[in-house]
């Protein structure tokens, strides 16, 4: 009778070393087969059928949820550069802004923001500044001298923020269109940073020429 627990060798030797032919333990086999089944199901669930969030999608989803929560808290407060940038991280707000843009802004800026009567909103040059608050103030208060109407009464504060959020997502898209107008973004940024450093308690100048930017029907930068 053969002892089932006895070591079994393959009958050959390499430099005096013999190779065992023992059966692997059940717990090890279950771990191996379980890992194979899990990997197949994981691939189907996340990558083939897209039922669950991938790691990167989960991260983006958490960022979006956090942005939505924070934005809800910010909506009743004063508009800031940070709150406008936060809105660009919430797809529902950007989508709402895109719809407003298509309804109110395409006549002057084109469907992709490349410019027509109004300037190109996607290049690196701006007439009234690229900072979020500068863009917001342009849409809100307008620039009558440039034919840019004020949208605060027609759209209201929430919809103005939404269309500004969409415009901010178009910055740097470089859509072919109207030739550059105004000053380069880097020049505006340096000037804006200096003005904020000089008056940190002020959110931003409103309505003054050179401090507003793009957005509405003639949302000129």
Buried (B, 14 or more C-beta within 10 A) or exposed (E): EEEEEEEEEEEEEEEEEEEEEEEEEEEEEEEEEEEEEEEEEEEEEBEEEEEEEEEEEEEBEEEBEEBBEBBEEBEEEEBBBEBBBBBBBBEEBBEBBBBBBEEBBBEBBBEBBBBBEBBBBBBBBBBBBBBBBBBBBBBBBBBEEBEBBBBBEEBEEEBBBBBBBBBBBBBEEEBEBBEBBBBBBEBBBEBBEEBBEEEEEEBBBBEEEBBBBBBBBBBBB
